[in-house]
Amino acid sequence: IKDELSEVVDRKMQNFARADVVEELKSNIPTMKSAISQVSKNNQTLFGEIKSIKVYLEAEAKSVSTLQESIENKADKAALEELAKYSVQTRAKISSQQALNLSQSNELQN
């Protein structure tokens, strides 16, 4: 009887301990809900900041692309100017050579 009574008392004590744990967990629920809500707000704030950073980086990428195009256009323009100078020089040499050829041809005919 003593052992049975001891077992019954042990079970009752365990049930009380479980009830205490359950009550403590229940009392923590509002705190946990509040913490979850705060984490959710923080996530929304971070998401907004990430979107802002994305917009900023896209604008920077567009700016860099425009700058690169400008540099390429300037390089192309410089190359075209150099080609034009070379073309003028070449035409001048050809004209000079043609004049020389005409002069030599006239001398040969005379």
Backbone as CSV, one residue per row, in Angstrom:
resi,resn,N_x,N_y,N_z,CA_x,CA_y,CA_z,C_x,C_y,C_z
1,ILE,0.842,-1.189,0.000,0.000,0.000,0.000,0.879,1.242,0.000
2,LYS,1.920,1.158,0.767,2.821,2.299,0.862,3.429,2.618,-0.511
3,ASP,3.838,1.582,-1.246,4.418,1.777,-2.577,3.389,2.343,-3.547
4,GLU,2.177,1.821,-3.484,1.122,2.315,-4.354,0.819,3.777,-4.046
5,LEU,0.761,4.085,-2.785,0.508,5.454,-2.360,1.638,6.370,-2.832
6,SER,2.843,5.875,-2.732,4.013,6.640,-3.178,3.945,6.887,-4.688
7,GLU,3.514,5.862,-5.451,3.380,6.012,-6.904,2.309,7.041,-7.246
8,VAL,1.174,6.972,-6.525,0.085,7.916,-6.769,0.565,9.337,-6.486
9,VAL,1.284,9.530,-5.404,1.814,10.844,-5.040,2.808,11.312,-6.102
10,ASP,3.672,10.416,-6.548,4.650,10.771,-7.599,3.936,11.225,-8.869
11,ARG,2.868,10.472,-9.277,2.123,10.830,-10.480,1.443,12.186,-10.322
12,LYS,0.859,12.397,-9.147,0.200,13.684,-8.900,1.217,14.825,-8.972
13,MET,2.401,14.604,-8.421,3.455,15.635,-8.439,3.898,15.911,-9.876
14,GLN,4.023,14.836,-10.675,4.409,15.014,-12.078,3.331,15.795,-12.834
15,ASN,2.060,15.466,-12.559,0.969,16.187,-13.214,0.974,17.664,-12.837
16,PHE,1.236,17.965,-11.546,1.318,19.363,-11.128,2.484,20.061,-11.838
17,ALA,3.610,19.353,-11.924,4.788,19.937,-12.594,4.473,20.212,-14.063
18,ARG,3.784,19.261,-14.705,3.411,19.450,-16.108,2.464,20.643,-16.241
19,ALA,1.517,20.739,-15.343,0.564,21.854,-15.381,1.284,23.186,-15.214
20,ASP,2.280,23.216,-14.334,3.072,24.437,-14.151,3.816,24.808,-15.442
21,VAL,4.378,23.801,-16.095,5.112,24.040,-17.340,4.147,24.557,-18.414
22,VAL,2.968,23.934,-18.500,1.975,24.357,-19.483,1.556,25.794,-19.212
23,GLU,1.320,26.136,-17.972,0.924,27.510,-17.613,2.038,28.504,-17.948
24,GLU,3.266,28.101,-17.681,4.395,28.991,-18.002,4.493,29.205,-19.516
25,LEU,4.305,28.113,-20.280,4.333,28.235,-21.736,3.194,29.123,-22.227
26,LYS,2.008,28.949,-21.648,0.866,29.786,-22.032,1.141,31.250,-21.721
27,SER,1.795,31.500,-20.598,2.078,32.895,-20.236,3.123,33.515,-21.163
28,ASN,3.933,32.687,-21.806,4.951,33.196,-22.738,4.401,33.469,-24.137
29,ILE,3.211,32.982,-24.439,2.640,33.128,-25.785,2.531,34.599,-26.209
30,PRO,1.993,35.514,-25.387,1.921,36.911,-25.833,3.302,37.506,-26.142
31,THR,4.299,37.168,-25.325,5.659,37.665,-25.561,6.198,37.133,-26.886
32,MET,5.943,35.850,-27.148,6.421,35.250,-28.405,5.688,35.859,-29.603
33,LYS,4.364,36.103,-29.467,3.610,36.732,-30.555,4.164,38.121,-30.837
34,SER,4.464,38.857,-29.775,5.021,40.201,-29.932,6.384,40.135,-30.625
35,ALA,7.203,39.173,-30.223,8.531,39.031,-30.842,8.391,38.676,-32.323
36,ILE,7.460,37.794,-32.650,7.239,37.407,-34.051,6.762,38.612,-34.854
37,SER,5.870,39.396,-34.269,5.379,40.603,-34.943,6.527,41.579,-35.204
38,GLN,7.409,41.745,-34.229,8.541,42.652,-34.392,9.492,42.157,-35.482
39,VAL,9.731,40.847,-35.506,10.588,40.271,-36.550,9.963,40.510,-37.926
40,SER,8.643,40.357,-38.013,7.943,40.589,-39.277,8.105,42.047,-39.718
41,LYS,7.958,42.984,-38.783,8.147,44.402,-39.114,9.579,44.664,-39.566
42,ASN,10.526,44.068,-38.859,11.940,44.242,-39.231,12.197,43.699,-40.636
43,ASN,11.581,42.557,-40.946,11.753,41.975,-42.283,11.185,42.900,-43.349
44,GLN,10.034,43.504,-43.076,9.438,44.429,-44.044,10.338,45.647,-44.237
45,THR,10.899,46.151,-43.147,11.815,47.293,-43.238,13.043,46.920,-44.075
46,LEU,13.603,45.753,-43.798,14.775,45.307,-44.555,14.434,45.115,-46.028
47,PHE,13.256,44.567,-46.298,12.839,44.378,-47.688,12.751,45.722,-48.402
48,GLY,12.201,46.715,-47.722,12.127,48.063,-48.297,13.507,48.631,-48.571
49,GLU,14.418,48.435,-47.628,15.779,48.940,-47.820,16.471,48.214,-48.966
50,ILE,16.231,46.925,-49.081,16.832,46.150,-50.175,16.303,46.655,-51.520
51,LYS,14.984,46.950,-51.587,14.418,47.483,-52.833,15.055,48.828,-53.174
52,SER,15.265,49.676,-52.158,15.898,50.978,-52.391,17.322,50.808,-52.913
53,ILE,18.045,49.888,-52.313,19.424,49.625,-52.754,19.421,49.106,-54.186
54,LYS,18.456,48.245,-54.506,18.364,47.701,-55.868,18.127,48.829,-56.870
55,VAL,17.201,49.742,-56.546,16.916,50.876,-57.431,18.179,51.725,-57.607
56,TYR,18.881,51.975,-56.490,20.114,52.770,-56.540,21.159,52.089,-57.428
57,LEU,21.335,50.782,-57.240,22.343,50.062,-58.027,21.974,50.026,-59.511
58,GLU,20.670,49.899,-59.809,20.257,49.919,-61.209,20.548,51.285,-61.834
59,ALA,20.303,52.342,-61.065,20.595,53.694,-61.571,22.097,53.858,-61.786
60,GLU,22.896,53.351,-60.861,24.357,53.425,-61.009,24.818,52.633,-62.226
61,ALA,24.237,51.463,-62.432,24.609,50.644,-63.589,24.268,51.377,-64.890
62,LYS,23.107,52.036,-64.904,22.709,52.795,-66.099,23.684,53.953,-66.326
63,SER,24.084,54.609,-65.245,25.025,55.727,-65.335,26.369,55.250,-65.871
64,VAL,26.831,54.126,-65.368,28.108,53.567,-65.830,28.002,53.188,-67.309
65,SER,26.869,52.605,-67.688,26.662,52.227,-69.088,26.687,53.459,-69.988
66,THR,26.020,54.528,-69.551,26.010,55.781,-70.323,27.420,56.350,-70.434
67,LEU,28.144,56.322,-69.335,29.524,56.820,-69.337,30.388,55.987,-70.273
68,GLN,30.206,54.671,-70.223,30.979,53.793,-71.097,30.670,54.088,-72.564
69,GLU,29.380,54.284,-72.883,29.000,54.612,-74.256,29.624,55.935,-74.683
70,SER,29.636,56.900,-73.778,30.227,58.210,-74.076,31.713,58.069,-74.380
71,ILE,32.389,57.282,-73.552,33.833,57.058,-73.759,34.067,56.368,-75.100
72,GLU,33.238,55.342,-75.386,33.380,54.630,-76.664,33.110,55.567,-77.840
73,ASN,32.079,56.426,-77.700,31.773,57.374,-78.769,32.922,58.343,-78.989
74,LYS,33.535,58.813,-77.897,34.682,59.718,-78.036,35.843,59.003,-78.711
75,ALA,36.060,57.744,-78.333,37.146,56.981,-78.943,36.857,56.767,-80.429
76,ASP,35.594,56.460,-80.747,35.216,56.283,-82.155,35.415,57.586,-82.929
77,LYS,35.016,58.695,-82.322,35.152,59.995,-82.980,36.622,60.306,-83.231
78,ALA,37.460,60.038,-82.223,38.900,60.291,-82.383,39.472,59.413,-83.495
79,ALA,39.030,58.162,-83.548,39.522,57.259,-84.595,39.073,57.743,-85.972
80,LEU,37.826,58.195,-86.064,37.336,58.720,-87.347,38.098,59.974,-87.769
81,GLU,38.399,60.852,-86.808,39.173,62.054,-87.121,40.561,61.682,-87.617
82,GLU,41.168,60.686,-86.973,42.496,60.225,-87.391,42.427,59.631,-88.790
83,LEU,41.369,58.877,-89.056,41.184,58.288,-90.382,40.971,59.376,-91.429
84,ALA,40.225,60.409,-91.090,39.993,61.528,-92.019,41.311,62.223,-92.342
85,LYS,42.150,62.448,-91.312,43.459,63.079,-91.551,44.298,62.220,-92.490
86,TYR,44.303,60.915,-92.237,45.075,60.001,-93.064,44.547,60.021,-94.498
87,SER,43.210,60.077,-94.615,42.589,60.114,-95.942,42.997,61.375,-96.696
88,VAL,43.003,62.521,-96.017,43.408,63.781,-96.643,44.864,63.700,-97.083
89,GLN,45.718,63.170,-96.210,47.144,63.034,-96.550,47.327,62.111,-97.749
90,THR,46.565,61.021,-97.748,46.680,60.060,-98.853,46.228,60.694,-100.161
91,ARG,45.096,61.437,-100.102,44.629,62.120,-101.319,45.655,63.131,-101.805
92,ALA,46.291,63.830,-100.884,47.305,64.815,-101.265,48.487,64.112,-101.942
93,LYS,48.883,62.974,-101.400,49.999,62.219,-101.998,49.620,61.721,-103.382
94,ILE,48.370,61.245,-103.506,47.910,60.754,-104.816,47.890,61.904,-105.829
95,SER,47.365,63.051,-105.414,47.318,64.226,-106.314,48.720,64.635,-106.720
96,SER,49.631,64.634,-105.755,51.018,65.002,-106.030,51.629,64.008,-107.012
97,GLN,51.354,62.735,-106.803,51.903,61.706,-107.679,51.309,61.836,-109.082
98,GLN,49.992,62.128,-109.135,49.367,62.301,-110.449,49.962,63.513,-111.184
99,ALA,50.212,64.587,-110.452,50.811,65.780,-111.069,52.207,65.452,-111.583
100,LEU,52.956,64.700,-110.774,54.303,64.308,-111.181,54.228,63.426,-112.421
101,ASN,53.299,62.470,-112.409,53.135,61.572,-113.566,52.755,62.367,-114.817
102,LEU,51.874,63.337,-114.672,51.449,64.164,-115.805,52.636,64.973,-116.335
103,SER,53.396,65.507,-115.407,54.564,66.291,-115.794,55.560,65.417,-116.543
104,GLN,55.811,64.216,-116.023,56.766,63.307,-116.687,56.210,62.861,-118.051
105,SER,54.917,62.653,-118.099,54.300,62.253,-119.361,54.443,63.363,-120.397
106,ASN,54.245,64.621,-119.976,54.394,65.768,-120.882,55.816,65.872,-121.363
107,GLU,56.760,65.647,-120.457,58.170,65.736,-120.846,58.510,64.667,-121.856
108,LEU,57.945,63.483,-121.666,58.227,62.391,-122.602,57.627,62.685,-123.977
109,GLN,56.471,63.317,-123.988,55.823,63.632,-125.258,56.559,64.740,-125.997
110,ASN,57.195,65.635,-125.253,57.916,66.739,-125.899,59.236,66.235,-126.327
